[in-house]
Amino acid sequence: MATSTAFKSRLKEKENVAEGTMGFYFAKPDGFQFKPGQYIDVTLHDPPETDAEGNIRSFSIASAPEDQDLMIATRMRDTAFKRVLRMAPVDTQVRLEGPMGSFTLHNNSAKPAVFLAGGIGITPFSSVIRHAAKARLPHHLYLFYSNRRPEDATFMNILNELAQANSNFRFIPTMTEAEKSATTWNGETGFINQDMLVRHLPGLQGPIYYVAGPPAMVAAMRQMLIAAGVDEDDIRTEEFSGY
Ligand SMILES: Cc1cc2nc3c(=O)[nH]c(=O)nc-3n(C[C@H](O)[C@H](O)[C@H](O)COP(=O)(O)OP(=O)(O)OC[C@H]3O[C@@H](n4cnc5c(N)ncnc54)[C@H](O)[C@@H]3O)c2cc1C
């Protein structure tokens, strides 16, 4: 079991990363090390308001270990924690605990990695894919990324750039409600399914599959993969409980 430690940190910057979705940059505490795919618990100190869920939430680290700051991204729902986080001024002190989790890339680079992300479930894969480019990992990476509309898709631009820059990385975004977008969408549409995987992967057997997102999405993807004949041992999942 990995050990996790508590650290003091401060908010350095915040930005909009998709419609209704914000990225928050925290100072990386001295000695803080993590593997792409791991998460932290963020605790707010003395928030002006709180609710039954308390002052603490888990977030995957969306930045790469090589990046200067620790970045998280979250859907800004109307909960006390997120209202406080949204309004928090730069330099606000927070407590970070971590890193935690074992949702990390396998070592054997002969096996491709297939990432299935539902909405904000992109965050752990964002870290892995950014790291893969910086560290020039030999792994072949495929990201299937499902959102309602392009406007909702966090990190769309950076993911497109990474796909251009890293020939080992294939990016397959899909929109489930493209008709509700203000823009024209020419990519894949509908939920990630077996047919979509077959069209983009060299083979269904062989890769390690990683699924992250809301629990219902994770359950649906696991079922789909098993029905497609993927060995359960080759499926790893991270549920964003709370969605
Ligand atoms: C390992 C792990 C990694 C995670 N990584 C991330 C991440 O990278 N980014 C991220 O955003 N989240 C992540 N989460 C989830 C995160 O911890 C929160 O649970 C989530 O962001 C919801 O927080 P909240 O304050 O919006 O809602 P909470 O106050 O935690 O909501 C609790 C419950 O209230 C209900 N609820 C509240 N608001 C709404 C609403 N507007 N619509 C419908 N139901 C509602 C939901 O049923 C929910 O179950 C992760 C969770 C885990 C366990």
The ligand as a Gaussian input file, in Angstrom:
#p B3LYP/6-31G(d) Opt

LIG

0 1
 C      -10.599000       8.692000      -6.766000
 C      -11.510000       9.853000      -7.084000
 C      -11.066000      10.821000      -7.990000
 C      -11.890000      11.902000      -8.312000
 N      -11.430000      12.840000      -9.199000
 C      -12.230000      13.887000      -9.538000
 C      -11.785000      14.875000     -10.470000
 O      -10.665000      14.812000     -10.994000
 N      -12.622000      15.888000     -10.755000
 C      -13.875000      15.967000     -10.179000
 O      -14.607000      16.915000     -10.490000
 N      -14.307000      15.080000      -9.310000
 C      -13.523000      14.030000      -8.965000
 N      -13.984000      13.101000      -8.066000
 C      -15.309000      13.300000      -7.441000
 C      -15.200000      14.384000      -6.379000
 O      -14.515000      13.852000      -5.239000
 C      -16.573000      14.900000      -5.923000
 O      -17.305000      13.864000      -5.362000
 C      -17.364000      15.475000      -7.071000
 O      -16.616000      16.504000      -7.699000
 C      -18.717000      15.986000      -6.592000
 O      -18.527000      16.977000      -5.649000
 P      -19.670000      18.065000      -5.387000
 O      -19.177000      18.985000      -4.335000
 O      -20.083000      18.633000      -6.706000
 O      -20.892000      17.202000      -4.883000
 P      -21.124000      16.571000      -3.452000
 O      -21.531000      17.609000      -2.459000
 O      -19.950000      15.726000      -3.101000
 O      -22.343000      15.701000      -3.874000
 C      -22.748000      14.617000      -3.127000
 C      -23.968000      14.021000      -3.774000
 O      -24.946000      15.038000      -4.018000
 C      -25.530000      14.884000      -5.282000
 N      -25.422000      16.144000      -6.049000
 C      -24.863000      17.290000      -5.623000
 N      -24.975000      18.252000      -6.555000
 C      -25.612000      17.726000      -7.598000
 C      -26.018000      18.222000      -8.869000
 N      -25.809000      19.488000      -9.259000
 N      -26.627000      17.376000      -9.728000
 C      -26.863000      16.096000      -9.353000
 N      -26.522000      15.582000      -8.164000
 C      -25.912000      16.370000      -7.287000
 C      -24.839000      13.768000      -5.959000
 O      -25.763000      12.678000      -5.987000
 C      -23.679000      13.411000      -5.104000
 O      -23.567000      12.011000      -4.975000
 C      -13.175000      12.021000      -7.721000
 C      -13.612000      11.052000      -6.799000
 C      -12.786000       9.984000      -6.491000
 C      -13.280000       8.979000      -5.483000

